[in-house]
Amino acid sequence: MFKMSKKAFWVPYDESGVYPTVTKAHQAISRYCDENGDKYSFIGDDEVVINDKLYEIYRGYESGSRGNYGIKCREK
């Protein structure tokens, strides 16, 4: 069956004018998870497991943000 909607969320990223490196993305996701009491582990540069769910890490432009960069986790 085709899954219509996948869960995704934007991670707070303070340096929105600078493209987020892998290291900066991992730091932001770690901080987000620690603040929310979530358990996490990084599988690779662009994958993270948060609370037993696998997410793809997107680093790039935030849509509708007038050119600001962001970090988004999207359930795989």
N, C-alpha and C positions, 0 to 999 in steps of 0.2 A: 504494500500500500504506500502511496506517495505521501510523505510527510509535508504538509502545507506550511507549517510555521516552525521555525527553529528558534530557540531562545537565544537572545543576544543582549549584551549590555556594554555600555561605554565605561571605561575605567578612567577615573579622574587623572588628568595629565596636566601639570602646571605649566610646562614649557611648550605651549601649543604652537608657538612660532618656529619651533625646531623639530625636525623629523625625529621621531623616537627610534633610537637604536634598539637592538635586541636587549642589551643590558638595561636601558632605561625602561623598556616595556616590562621586563621581568621585575624590576624594582617597584614600578607602579602597581603591578598586579599583586605582588607580595604585600605591599602596604595596604591595598584595598582589602585583600583577604584577611590580613591580620586585624584590621579595624572592624571587620564584620564577623570575625570568629569563624571564618571558613578554613577548611584544610585544603592544601594545594600541593601540587608537585609538577615541575616542568618536565615534559617528555622530550622536548626538543626546543629549537629556537622559536618555533611558531605553534607550539601545542602545549596546553596546560590541562591538568586534571584538577577540577575544583569540586569538592564534595562528591567524589566518585563519578563525575561527568566530564567527558572529554570536550575541550573547547579549542577552536582554532583562534590564533592571535592575529588580528589585523592591525597593521601599523600604517597609517596613511591619513588622507584627508577626511575630515568629518563632513558629512554631507550637510549643506545648509549653513556652514560655519564661516563662510567667506575666506576660505583658504587656510584655516587652522588645522593642525595635525591632531590626531587622537589615537587612542588604543581601544580596540573593540574585541571582546571575546564572543565568539559565536559557537554554539553547540554543534558538534559534528554528528 
